């Protein structure tokens, strides 16, 4: 009684107390209650208790208590459902009958509602059915049991219908802690009982008030995709009932769900495919097409129209390969789908977008025509089909363009509304690229340009009403990748028109994006040299319009300098002036520090095209512009500077070193400015952001300059080593990775690099001597093992024979179960690289050293990997863990299988059965002999599923394997 009272009080506080703090406390208390044994029957030994299961004393009493309000009933039914799903195995043997009786009693009690409570109880019964074999329910399994219950208690049919509805849905509910074998058995049991289930539903059709519920249950069973012959379904009473309901007003949701599932059913390979389901298709498609007129009926309810649009979209998506043949019958469907696309409501129109994309892929990909044999036949049929569909895609271009137009009240849009509008624009852009794939970019461009002329020809327009023109320019931007660089009819007019646009921010922003998108066309245009100055003026206007517009202009600037760099070589001084104006803040330009990097990149590309002497001079000017503020800052107290005051200039160095492809010139500049770099290294090694920027600049200098930077590299490495030992910045490790990649095989650098490797790794292994310390420093772990993998690849002769190799392997073993995704991936990849050493160049010569380190640790590594599969790591890491286990097994063969067998033997049989263990070990054994990797992946996934099926099992397995408590060199026992 105390618990029941506490639950009621907590629920009342959660839903009705005015104080947020009290509501939070109540919520926390209820969550704790659901997870404790108080929610379960505590005294299994008492003989007369109806319940031995959760919700027994407390939840059961509250569900039966007539004074319980709706909130209490929902909470208790959810608690009950959750416990049946996850913790059924905690019941003692023989508890099934009492539990079923208790659940059945509740299902009868709530057969007329509340619906939420009835649904939760139904799901609990379905979960019970997933857990136990069909024989426990009697002959015919749960469906036959359910039929008998309905015959004996017809007054409770609504509640039993709810159960019949959720049964198929729970087949694929992985919240139910059932073993994979049992889950597959349950699916087979249900599919074998399909006929009986449909027979029950057919009988219930006679009860008029239950028709909607019957059809929802039918839709649920269809989702099993059981191969019922199309001829059988075509004349089935349930199908005809659903089809007849399509003419109801309002439209029956359940009927729509049934027809939708029937469409998917006919296209499913498990049902035999479209050819086997033709009789059913011939029944349902004409009925759907007869609804076409409703799409234009303004009196029709919007939800009904949405349902009709969904059916048309389902037909298109499911039968796209059939439609792509271009037959007269398929074109009827295409025209109907165009009607849906034309609907003014975007939510309805957008239902067809996936169809237009799938149709485009089917029409253009070669695989669609492979059965025709000869290339000539393939090409002829492809051309015929695309010709058939050209009018539809031309119409499509006209239908979607208006949807990207800014609303009149765009300035008052909320952040969420503006975000949704942008998503709409990008969805339409995707449709336009699908159309351009069929029509060709040049043809699509002509259609859009005519729309642009129409928009500008409206009375009193002349671009003063900017929104229609901006929408068409956005559409022209969207298809830029499909317009040929030699297009000479429309694009010159578009570019000329851009120069006359009003200074409206959104319009100018789109114009800048368009200019950048057509940079390749600009480069190829015969009048490119004469056009570029006017185009750059447009971008300069954009830089002063707004921050968003300035960002678009800077991006376009980068694209133009990338593609038109040869034509812009003579304009470097002008470009440099624009850049100075953009970054110095003395003009009206609104270019942010981040966007200014696009300008740096742009100029770097132009400098790359200059002759070496001119490039040296140009790069010197650009670097001086970045260095001067840093040198000024160095004259003051660098410690007190905000990181952003330094990184904005250091990042410009990084972009110059990255994009100016003149190794000698870049080397000269890094050597010249190394003094200021050194000062910053020494002044702010504690500052992560500044060090990251500095290391990034050094990385690109090393990558671009190569051996030309040899005079600076020694001091750079010395700084890295010294400061890493003091401040542990991860960026020192990734800079070292770049140095290893460039100089790892250079004999003249061997002494430098050997000292670097040993120093960095020795210090890192001291930092991470436990999983707790690895977890506290995931960035260091990530970059450390990325560096280690790079050492294996570029300088194994320095790394593997060194005294640090064994400690770094131990450090990897310690960190294998770190939860940080990137760090974990780097560690597991490093170990996989060691196991795969023979695959690398000259790897064979280090095999003995590798084996001396790995074999004594093999049992431990295997145990941690299997623990990771079993729940020590998130299931999202399964592929990476499985590959590491595969690499280990392929390298050490049956020895690795022995390690795995010893580990698996530690897992209690209540968690993993002998059969489940044997399957996994057989998969490993097959992998040792070179079997297909997919076999091991399947067995690893199954073992993972078994061990993670609920929290109790997962904790039991981890307690047995103890991956965090292993002595690194001790054998598994």
N, C-alpha and C positions, 0 to 999 in steps of 0.2 A: 504493500500500500504506500509505503514511503517513496518507493521508486516511481510508482504511477503518479503520485501527487507531484513529485519533482519534475517529471516529464511534462505534465500539464502546465505547471507554472513556468517552466522554461519556454515552452511553445507560446504561451500567452505573452511572455516578455518579448520573445523574438518578433512577434507580429504586431504587438500593440503598445509596447512601452515607448514613451516619448523620448527617452534618453538613449542616444546612440551607443554609449558605453555599455549600458545594460544589455542592449540588443546584441552587441558583439560578444559579451560574456555568455549570454544565453546560447548563442549559436555555437560557441566553442564547447560549452558544456554538453550540448546535444550531440555534437560530433564525437566527443569523447565517449559519451554514453553508447553510441552506435558501435564503437570499437571495443567496448569492454565486455567482460563476461556477465556484467549485470544485465545486459540485453539478452543473454542466453539463459537457458534453464540451468541453474547452478547445481541442483541436487538430482543427478542422474539416478540415484538409488531409490528415490521415492516411487512406489509402484503405481499409484493412482493418478499421476499427473497426465493430463491430456497431451501436454507438450513436453518434448525433451529438447526442444530446439529453440533458437532465438525467437524473441518475441513471445516466448512461452509465457512466463508469468506476467511480465510487464506489457509487452506489445499485444499478446493475446487477450489479456483482460481489458486493455484499453480499446481494442478493436470490437470486443463484445459489449463494452460498456455503452449503454444507450445515451449516457450523458456526454460522451466524448464528442467534441466539436470536429468540424471538417479538418482543421489544421492538425489535430491530434491523430485522426484517422489516416491522413495522408502520410504523416511522419512515420507512424507505426507500420503502415503497409510498405513504405519504402525501405524501412529497416529490415523488415521481414524478407522482402525480395532480395535485398543486397546480401543478407546472410545465406539464403538458399543458394544464390549464385556462387558465392566465393567460398563458403565455409561448410558446405555439405559434408565433406569428409570428416569433420570433427564429430559427427554423430556416431554413437555406438552402433554396432551391427543390429539389424532388426528394427531400426527406428523409422524406416521408410513408411510402413503402413500407418503409424500414428500421425506422422507428419502429413501424409497425403489426406488422411481423414480430417485433420485440423484445417488444412488449406481448403479442402472441398467444402467444409462447413462455412468458412468465411466467404468463399466464392458464391455459395447459395444465398448467404445473408445479404451480400451486396450486389445481387444479380440485377437490381434496378438502379444501382448507383450508390454513392457518387462515382462517376466514371473513372476518375483518377485512382480511386482506391481499388475499384474492380480491376483496372488494368494492372496495377502493381501486384495484386494477388494472382492474377492470371499469369503474369510473367514469372512469378515464384513457382507456380505449378509447372510451367513450361521448363524452367530451369531444373526442376526436380526430374522431369522426363529426360533431359539431356544427361543427367548424372547416372541414372539407373538403366539397366537393360530393359528391353521391351517386355521380356518374359515376366518381369516384376509387376507389370500392369495386367497380366493375363493374356490369353490368346488374342493376337492382333495388335498388341501394344496399346499405347495411350489413346489412339484414335478409336479403337474398338471399345475401350473402357469409357471414353467420352460419349460414344453413341449409346451405350447401355445406360449411362447416367441420364442422358437426355430423354431416353425412352421411359425410364422410371420416374423422372421428375420433370415433366414438360413445362411446369411452371417456372423452372429455373433456366430455360433455354437461353435467354439473353446473356447470362453470365457465362454459360458454356460456349456460346458463340464467340465471346471475347477470347476465351482460352484457345479455341480453334483458330482464331485469327493470329494470335501471337506465336503459336507453335512454330510455324515455318520461319518466322522472323528471328526466333531465338537460336535457330540452327547455326547462325553465323555470328552470334553474340559472344565475343571472346572475353567478356566480363565473367562468363560462366567458367568456373575453374574445373573444367573437364579435361581429361587427357585427350590428345589428338586422335587416338584410335577410337575412343568412345564417341568423340564428336563426329567422326566419319561414319561410325555405325548408326548414330542417331539420324544423320542425313539420309542414309540408305533406308532406315526404318520408315521415315516420313515419305520418301519417294515411293516406297512399296505400298504405302497406305493412301496414296493420292486418290485412287478410285473411291475408296471408302469415304475419304474426307469430302470429295465432291458430291458423293451420294447424300451425305448428311446435309450439305448446303442446299442441294436441289430440293430435298424434302422440306427444308425451312423456307423455301421461296414462297410457299403457300401462305405464310404468315405475313400479311401485307406490311405491318408496322416494323418488321425485321428486315425488309428487303435491302435497305442501305447497309445494314450490318452484315448481311449475307454476302453482298457483293464485295465489301471490304475484305472479308475473309477469303473470298475467291481470289481477289487480287494478291493477297498475301501468299496463297498456295502457288499461284502462278510464278512467283519469284523464285521458287525452287528450280525453275527451268527444266522440269522433268519432261522427257520427250513424249508427251501425249500426241498422238497422230493428229494432223491438222483436220482430217476428215471427221474425226470424232468431235473435236472442239467446234467445228463449223456448224454442227447441228445440235450442240449441247444447250440445254435449257438455260444454264447460267449465262452463256455467251449471248443468247438471244434476249435474255432479260436485260443485260447490260446495254446492248445495242438499242433496244426499244426505249430505254431510259434516256438516250441521247436527245430525244425529241421533247423531253420534259422542260418546263419553264417554271422555276429555274433549273439549270442543268444539274444532274445528279453527280456529285463529286465522286461517289463510289463507282459509278458507271465509267466515268472518265479514267479513274485509276485502273479499272479492269481492262478497258480497251488499250490503255497505255501499256499495261503488262502483257497483253496479248500481242501487241506489236513487237515488243522486245522478245517475247517468247518465239515468235515466228522467225526472228532473225538470229536466234541463239544456235550455235553449232550443236549444243547438247540436245536440241529438239529436232535435229536433222537438217536445219537450215531452210532457206526460203523455198527450195524446190519441194521439200517434203511437206511444207506448210501452205502450199499454194491454195488448197480449198478454203482454208481459214482466211488467208489474205484476200481472196476474192469476195469474201463475205464482209470483212470489216472495212476495207479501204473505200468502197463505194459509199458506205454509210458515213464515213468521215468526210468525204468530199461533198456530200450533200449538205454539210454544215457551212460551206463556204460563204453563202449569202449572209450568214449571221455576222461575219466579220465587218460588214458595212452597215449593219443595222444599229443605228444610234440609240434605239430603244432597248437594246440588249444590255443586260447587266455586265459591267466590266469584268467581273470574276468569271462569268460564263464565257466571254470572249477570250479571256486568258486561257481558260481550259481548252477551248477549241483550238487556239493557237498552239497550245502544248501538244495536242494530238497531231496536228499537221507537222509540227517540228519532229515529233517522234517518228512519223511515217518517213519524213525526209532522211533523218539520221539513220534509221534502221534499214532502209531500202536504197541507200545512196548508190550502191553499185548497180542495182537494177535500173534506177533512174538514169544513171550515166550512160546507158545504152542509147538514150535519145529517142525511144519509141514514142508513138503518139500517146499511149497511155501514160507514160512517165512524164510527158510534157504537161499533161493535165495537172499532175501533182506539183510540178515546178511553178505553174501559173498560180496555183492555190497558195504556194509558199510565198510567192511575190506579193499576194494580197496580204498575207500576215506581215511581211516586211514593211508594207506600206502603212500599216496601222499607226495612227498618231502616237499611241502610247509606246514609249521605248521598251518598257518591260515586256510587252507582247511582241513587238517587232524583233527584238534581239534574240528571241527564242530560235529564230531561223539562222542566226549568224554561223552557228557551228555547221549547219547543213551546207551553206555556201562554201565554207572552207573545205569540208570533206569532199564535196562535189568537185571543187577545183583540183584537189589532190588526185582524185580518181581520174579526172580527165587528162591530167598532165603527166602522171607517173607512168613509166614504161611498163611496170608490172601489170597494169590493168589490161594490156594488150598482148601479153607474152604468149597467150594461147594461139594467137593468129599466125605465129611462125615466122615468116619472112619479114625483113625490115621494111620492104615496100608495103606489105599489107598492114603492118603496124602503123606506119606513117600515114597511110591513106585513111585508116579508121580513126586515128587520132584527129586528123584534120576534119573528117566528117563530123565527128562528135562535137568538136570545139565550134565548128560552124553552126551546128544546131543550137548550141547554148549561147552563142554570142548575143542574140537579142535579149535573153534573160539577164545576162550580166550587164549589158548596156542599160537596161531598165533599172537594175540594182544600183548602179552608180548614181542614177538620177534620184532614186528613192532615199538613199541614206545621207546624201550630202547636207540636207537642211538640218539634220539632227546635231551637227557640231556647231551650230550658230549660237553665239552668246545670247542668253535671255536679256530682255530689256532691263530687268532689275539686277543685272549681274553684280553691280557694286554692292548690293545689299545681301548677297548670298552669304550664308554661314560657311564656316570652314568645311564642314561635312558636305554641304551642298556643292561647294566648289570642287571638292575632291571627287564627288560623284559625277559632276559634269566632265571633269577631266578624264575619268574612267570611261565615260560614254564616248568621248572624242577618240580615245585610243582604240576602243572596240570598233568604232566606225572605220578608223584608219586600217585596221586589220581586214575588214570586209573589202575596202577599196583595193588593198594589195591582192586579195583573192581575185577580184575582178580584173585587175591589171595583168595577172598571171594568165588569164584566158584571152583577154582582148588585146593585150600588149600595152605597154605603158604609154606609147605615143597616141594610140586611139583613145585610151582613157583620159589622157591629158586634153585631147580635143573636146571631149564631152564636157569636162569640167570647165574648160576655157569658155565654151559657149554659155555655160551657166554664169560664169563671171561677167561676161558681156551683158547678159540679161539683167543681172543684179545691178550693174552700173548704169544700165539704160533706163531704169525706173525713173519716173518723173521726179525731178528735184533731187536726184541722188548725187552723181558725180563724186561718189565715195563719201559724201557727207553722212549718209547712213552707212556706217562702216561695217556693221555686223554681217550682212550677207557676203560682202567681198572677203572679209576675214575668214569666213567659214570655207569659201571655195579655195582660198589660198592655203588654208590648212589641209584641205583634201589634196591639193597639188603637191604640198610638202609630203603627204603620206605615201604617194606613189613614186617618189623620186628615184628609188632604186630600180624602177622598171622603165623609166624613160631613157631612151637611147641618147648617148652623148652627141650624136650627130643630128638630133631632132632640130629642124631649122624653120619650122612653120609657126609653132606656138610659143616656144620658150623665149625667142627674142622679143616677142610682144609682151610676154609676162614680165621679163626683166625691165623693159622700157616702162611698163605700167607701174612697176614698183617705185620708180623714181618720182612719181607724181602723187604718192600716197599722202594723206594728211598725217600730221604728227599725233596720232592717237596711239596710246601705249600698247594695247592688245594687238592692234593692227600692225604696228611696227615690229612688235615682238615676233609675230608670225612671219612677217616679211623677212626678218633676220634669219629665222629658222629655215625658211625656204631657200634663201641665198646659200646658206651653209650646206643644205642638202643637195643642191645642184652645183656644188663646187667642181665636180668632174666635168659636167656639161660646160661650165664657164671656161675651164682649161682647154676644152676641145673646140670651143666656138671660134669661128674664123676671126671674129672681131674681138677676141678675148682681151688683147692689150688695151683696146680703146674702151671696153666695157668696164674693166676692173676698177678704174678710178671712181666711176660713178657708184659702183657697188660698194666700194669702201666708204664712200660718203654716206650711204644708207646705214652701214654698220656704225659709223661715227654718230649718226643721229640716234640710233638705237641705244648707244652707250649712255646717252644723256636723258633718255625718256623715263626709265624706271629701273629699279634693281633687277626685276625679272627680264626686262627687255635688254638690259646691259649684259646679263648672263647669256641670253640667246645670241647677242651680237658677238660677245667674246668667243663663244663656241663656234659660230659661223666663221669668225676671223681665223680660228685654228684650222677649220676644214679647208678654207680657201688657200691659206698658206701651205697646207699640206699638198693639195692637188694642183695648185697653180704656182708652185714655188719658183719654177724656172722663169715664168713670166713676171714674177715679182722681184727678181734679183735686183733690177735697176731701181726699185722703189724702197730699198732698205732704209735709207735715211728718213723717208716720209713715214714708214712704218714705225721706226724707232721713235719718232716724234710723237706719234699717236700713243705708243706704249708709255712714254714718259708722262704724257698728259693723263693717261688712265691711272697710273700708279702713284703719281705725286700729289694728287688731291687738289691741285690748283685749278682744275677745270670743272665743268659741270657734269663730268662723267660720273656715273654711279656704279662703276665696276668694283665688286668686292675683292678682297685679297685672294679668296679662293678662285674667283673667276679670272683674276689677272694672270693666273698660272696658264690659262688657255692662250693668253697673249704671249707669254714667255715661250710656250711650246711652239706657237705659230712662228715667232721670230727665229727660234732655233732651227726650224725646218728650212726657213729661207737661208739662214747662214750656212746650212749644210750644202746648199747649191752654189755657194760662192767659191771662187778659187781660194787656195789655202791662205795666201797673203791677206786677201780681203776678209776671209773668214776670221783670221787671227784678230784683225783690227775690230771687226764687228763684235766678236765674242768678248773682246777686251772691254768694249764700251758697255755691253750688257752686264758683264760681271762686275764692272766698277759701280754700276747703278745699284747692284745688290750688295756690294761690299761696303760702300760708303756709310750707310746707316749702321752697319755692324761695327765698323771702326769707330764711329762716333759714340756708339753705346759702350765700346770697350774703354773709352776715355773716362767713363763714369763708373759707377759701381754696378758691375754686371749682376751681382747677387740679387740686387733689388729690382731688376727689370722683370716685367711680366714675360712669361715665355713667348706669348704671341708677338711681342715687340721684336723678338729675334727670329722666330721660326718662319714668319712671313718672308723674310729676306733669304734665309737659308734654303727654303723651299724653292725659291727662284733659281738659286745656284743648282739645286738638284735637277730641276727641269732643263736648265741649259746643258748640264753635263749629260743628261739623258738623251736629248734630242738633237744636239749639234754633233753630227757624225764626222768630226775631224779629230781623230785621236791625239795628234800632236798638239793641236790648239787647246783641246780640253786639258791635256796634261800640263801644258804651260800655265794655264789659268789656275789649276788646283795647286801647282807648285808656288805660283805667285801669291795666292791667297791662303796658303797653308798656315801662315803666321796667325791670321785672325781665327782660323779654325782651331789652331792649337790653343789660343787664348780661351776660346769658349769651352773647349774640352776641359781645360784645367780649372776654369772658373765655375762651371755649372755641371759637373758630372753627376750631381745628385738629382738634377732636373730631367725627368724622363722625357717630357715632350721636346725639350731642346736637344737632348741627346739623340732622340729618334730622328729628328729632322737632320741633324748633323751627320749621323751615320747613313741616312738615306742619300744625302748629297755625296758622301764619300763612296757609297756603293756604286752609284751611277758613274762617278769619276773613274773608279776602278774598272767597271764594266766597259766603258767607252774607250778609255785610254790604253788598257792592257799594259804591255811592257813599257810603254812610254812613261808610266807613273812610277817606275821602279825606284827612283831616287827618293820618293816620298813614302813609299809603302812601309819601309822599315820603321820610321818614326810613328806612322799611323798604327802599326801593330803594337808598338811599345805602349802607346797611349791606351789602346784597347785593353791590353793585359793589365796595366797598372790600375786603371780606373775600374775595371770589372771586379777586381779583388776587393775594392773599397765600396763600390756602390751597386754592383749586381744588376746593371741595366741589361735587359734582354737584347736590346738593339746592338750591343757590342758583339753578341753571338751571331746575329744575322749578317752584320757587316763582315765578320770573319768567314761566314759561309760563302760570301761573294768572293772574298780573297782566295779561299780554297779552290773555288771553281775556276778562277782565272789562272792562278799560279801553282795549283796543287801538283802538277806534273813537271814544274820547272826546277831542274836540279840546283840552280843557283839560289833558289829560295828555300831549299829544304831545311836548312838550319833555323831560319826565321819561323817557318811554319810548324816544324816539330816542337819548338819551344812554345809557340802560340797554342797549339793543340793541347799539349800537356798542362800548360798553365790554366787554360780555361776549363778543361774537363776536371782537372784535379780540384779546382776550387768549387766547381758545380757539384761534384760528388760529395764534398764536405757540407754543402748547403742542404742536400736532399738525402738524408739518411733514413727517412721514414715516409710513409704515404701521407702523413699529416703535413710534412714539410713540402712535399711535392704539390699537394693540394693548395698550400699557401702561396706557391710560386709557379702557377701554371704557365705563365709566359716564358719564364726561364726554362722550364722543362720542354716546352714546345720548341723554342729556338735551339736549345742544347741538342736535342735529338735530330732536328733538321740538319744541324751542323755535323752531327755524328754520321748521319746517312750520306751527307756530301763527302765526308772524309773517306768513307768506304768506297765511294764512286771515283774520287779524283786523286786521292793520295793514300791508298790502302798500305803502301810500303812505309808510310810514316806513322799511321794510326794503329794498325793491327799488331805489329811487333812491339809497340810501346808498352810501358808499364801501366798506362792508364786504360788500356782496352778492357781488361778484366773488371776494374772498378766501375767503368761506365756501363758495362753489361749488367752488373749488380744494381746499379742505380736505375736502369731501365726496368729490371724485374720488380724493384720496389715500387715504381710508379705505374706499372701496367694497369692498375685498377683506378687510376685517377679519373674523376668524373668529368673534368674539363675536356670538351670534345677535341679541340685541336691538339692539346698536349697528349692526350691518350692516343690519338691517331699517329702522331709523330713517333711516340715510343714504340707502338706496335709495328709501324712501318720500318723503323730501325732494326728491330729484332727480325722481322721478315727479311730485310736486306742481308742480315748476317746469315740466316739460314739458306738464303739463295746465293750465297757468295760465289759458288762455282759458275753461276750464270754471268758474272761480271768479267771484264777483261782482266786477265792475270789472277783471277780469284783462286784458282786451283792451288797456287803456290802457298797460300795462307791457310789452307784447309786444316793442317795439323794444329796450328795455333788456335784456330777457331774451335776445333773439336775439343781441345784441352780445356777451353773455357766453357763451352756450352754443355758438353756431356755430363759433367758433375752437377750441373744446374738443370739438366733436361727434365727431371721429374718435377722439380719445383715450377719451372716455366709451364709445363704441360698442365699442372694442377691449377695454376692461376688462370691459364687460358680457358680451361673447362669451367672453372668458377665464374669466369667472365661471361661465358655462354649461358651459364645457369643463373645469372642474376646479379653478379658483382658489378657489371657494367650495363648501361641501358641497352635495350634491344636494338636501338638504332646503330649500335657499333657491331652488330652481328657479323656483317660482311668482313670487316677489318680483322676481327678476332678469328673468324673462320679461316681467312687466308693465312694468318700467322700460324695457325695450327696445321693447315695444309702444308705450308712451306717446311715446318719442322718435321712433319711426318714424311714428306718426300725426301728429305735429307737424311733422316735417321731410321727410316723404314720401320721394321718390326720392333726395334728398340723403342721408338716413340710410341708405337701401339702398346707396348708393355707399360710404359709410363702412364698412358691414358687408362689402361685397364686397372692399374693400381689406384688411380684417382677415382674412377667411377665406382670401384668397390667400396669406397668410403661413404658413398651416398646411401642413406637408409632406403630400404626397399619400399617403404610406405610412400616415399617421394618419387622414386624412379624404379620401375619393375625390372626384373631380370630381362624380360623380352625387350623393353625399351633400351636398356643398357647395351644389350647384344647388337641391336640395330645400329646404334651409334658406333660401337667399336668395329663392327663389320665395315661401316662406311670409311672409318679411318684406315682399316687394313686394306681396303680396296684402293684408297688414295695412295697408300705406300707402294702399291704395285702399278701406279700410273693410271688409275681409273678416272673417268670424267669427274671434273671438280663439282659438277652440279649434284652428283650423288652425295658427296660429303656435305654440301650446303643444305640439302634437304634433311639429312640426318641431324645436322647441327641445329637447324631451325626447330626440329621436332623435340630434341632434347631441351632446348631453350624454352619452348612452349610448356613442356611438362614441368620443368623446374620453376617456372614463373606463374603457374596457373592460379596461385593465390599467395597472399603474403605469408601465411603460415608455412607453406611448403618452401617458398623461397628462403625464408629465414632458417628453416631446418637444413636445407642444402648448404647454405653458406656457413652455418654453424659446424657442419660436418667437414667441409673443405677448408675453412679458415684461411682464405687467401691472404689476409693481412697479417697473419701471425707466423708465417713460415720462416724457418731458418734457411737462408739462401742456399747453402750447400748441403743441407741434410736431405737424404732420400725420403720419398713419400712413404709413410708407414701407416 
